[in-house]
């Protein structure tokens, strides 16, 4: 009889444990939104101020030896230009960074 009670108790515990839903790990926002983080640096040897042109839009202006805040952008391929501020002159060649989803600490710079 004692064995029977122990077996019933174990079965009940197992049944109750199986009925408790397990919460899945939350999906990070970068996976849900397919994003990455990036920042930009101005390593100008000419002490020029640069406009950061990301996918055709100016997103920041930075002085010599400054670094921007982190930007959250879509993962994938982009177009990046560093232009000398108040002009249309490129400080460096156009680049096409490819950002991997959820990557962080990408930092692009120009030394022009």
FITI-818239 format. One record per residue (C-alpha): residue number from 1; residue in three letters; x, y, z. Coordinates in steps of 0.02 Angstrom, whole numbers, plus 32768, in hexadecimal, padded with zeros to 4 digits. Example, Ala and Ser with C-alpha at 12.3 -4.5 7.8 and 13.67 -1.06 7.14 Angstrom:
2
<1,'ALA',<8267,7F1F,8186>>
<2,'SER',<82AC,7FCB,8165>>
***
This chain:
112
<1,'UNK',<8000,8000,8000>>
<2,'UNK',<808F,8077,802B>>
<3,'UNK',<80DA,8056,7F7E>>
<4,'UNK',<8034,807B,7F2D>>
<5,'UNK',<8026,8123,7F87>>
<6,'UNK',<80D8,8152,7F54>>
<7,'UNK',<80B8,8123,7E9F>>
<8,'UNK',<8015,8187,7E9C>>
<9,'UNK',<806E,821E,7EE9>>
<10,'UNK',<80FA,8215,7E69>>
<11,'UNK',<807D,8207,7DDC>>
<12,'UNK',<801C,829E,7E1D>>
<13,'UNK',<80BB,8306,7E2F>>
<14,'UNK',<80F0,82D5,7D7F>>
<15,'UNK',<8043,82FD,7D3A>>
<16,'UNK',<803D,83A7,7D8E>>
<17,'UNK',<80ED,83D1,7D55>>
<18,'UNK',<80C0,83A3,7CA3>>
<19,'UNK',<8029,8414,7CA8>>
<20,'UNK',<808D,84AE,7CDB>>
<21,'UNK',<80B3,8513,7C3E>>
<22,'UNK',<816A,853D,7C23>>
<23,'UNK',<8186,85F1,7BF2>>
<24,'UNK',<81F5,85FF,7B57>>
<25,'UNK',<828C,8670,7B5F>>
<26,'UNK',<825C,871E,7B24>>
<27,'UNK',<8294,8744,7A73>>
<28,'UNK',<830F,87D7,7A73>>
<29,'UNK',<82CE,8874,7A1F>>
<30,'UNK',<835D,886F,79A1>>
<31,'UNK',<8322,87C3,7965>>
<32,'UNK',<826C,87F9,795E>>
<33,'UNK',<8297,8898,78FF>>
<34,'UNK',<832F,885A,789C>>
<35,'UNK',<83A0,88E5,78DC>>
<36,'UNK',<8456,8906,790A>>
<37,'UNK',<84B5,8993,7962>>
<38,'UNK',<8538,8A03,7914>>
<39,'UNK',<859A,8AA0,793F>>
<40,'UNK',<860F,8B10,78DB>>
<41,'UNK',<86B7,8B61,78FE>>
<42,'UNK',<870E,8BF6,78B2>>
<43,'UNK',<87C9,8BD3,78AD>>
<44,'UNK',<87EC,8C67,783C>>
<45,'UNK',<88A3,8C91,7820>>
<46,'UNK',<886B,8D3A,77DA>>
<47,'UNK',<8801,8D6C,7871>>
<48,'UNK',<8765,8D6E,7804>>
<49,'UNK',<86B4,8D5A,7844>>
<50,'UNK',<8654,8CD0,77ED>>
<51,'UNK',<859E,8CB1,77C1>>
<52,'UNK',<8570,8BFA,77CE>>
<53,'UNK',<8503,8BC8,773B>>
<54,'UNK',<84AC,8B21,7759>>
<55,'UNK',<8443,8ADC,76CB>>
<56,'UNK',<843A,8B8A,767F>>
<57,'UNK',<8403,8BE8,771D>>
<58,'UNK',<8470,8C51,778F>>
<59,'UNK',<8462,8C01,783B>>
<60,'UNK',<84EE,8C5A,7899>>
<61,'UNK',<8575,8CDD,7893>>
<62,'UNK',<8614,8CBD,78F4>>
<63,'UNK',<86B0,8D22,7915>>
<64,'UNK',<8762,8CE1,790E>>
<65,'UNK',<8782,8C4C,7980>>
<66,'UNK',<86CD,8C42,79B7>>
<67,'UNK',<8661,8BA6,79BA>>
<68,'UNK',<85A5,8BA4,79A3>>
<69,'UNK',<8528,8B50,7A12>>
<70,'UNK',<84F2,8AA0,79E1>>
<71,'UNK',<846C,8A99,795C>>
<72,'UNK',<83F2,8A08,794B>>
<73,'UNK',<83DE,89E3,7892>>
<74,'UNK',<839A,8955,7829>>
<75,'UNK',<840C,88C2,780C>>
<76,'UNK',<844B,88A8,775B>>
<77,'UNK',<84AB,890E,76DC>>
<78,'UNK',<84B1,89CC,76E5>>
<79,'UNK',<8509,8A5E,7691>>
<80,'UNK',<857B,8ACD,76FA>>
<81,'UNK',<85CE,8B71,76CC>>
<82,'UNK',<8637,8BE6,7735>>
<83,'UNK',<862A,8C94,76EA>>
<84,'UNK',<8683,8D31,771F>>
<85,'UNK',<85FE,8D9B,7775>>
<86,'UNK',<85AE,8E29,7714>>
<87,'UNK',<85E9,8DE1,7670>>
<88,'UNK',<85C5,8D51,75FC>>
<89,'UNK',<867B,8D17,7601>>
<90,'UNK',<8698,8C65,763B>>
<91,'UNK',<8718,8C51,76C4>>
<92,'UNK',<872B,8B96,76A0>>
<93,'UNK',<86F0,8B1C,761C>>
<94,'UNK',<863E,8ADE,7624>>
<95,'UNK',<8631,8A3A,7683>>
<96,'UNK',<85A9,89B6,768B>>
<97,'UNK',<85A9,8968,7739>>
<98,'UNK',<8545,88C9,7754>>
<99,'UNK',<8502,88BE,7805>>
<100,'UNK',<84D6,8818,7852>>
<101,'UNK',<8434,880D,78B6>>
<102,'UNK',<844E,8831,7970>>
<103,'UNK',<8504,8864,7957>>
<104,'UNK',<8542,88F0,79C6>>
<105,'UNK',<85DB,895D,79D4>>
<106,'UNK',<85F4,8975,791A>>
<107,'UNK',<8655,8A17,7909>>
<108,'UNK',<867C,8A61,7860>>
<109,'UNK',<86FA,8AEC,784B>>
<110,'UNK',<874A,8B5D,77CC>>
<111,'UNK',<87FC,8B9F,77D3>>
<112,'UNK',<87F1,8C10,7739>>
***
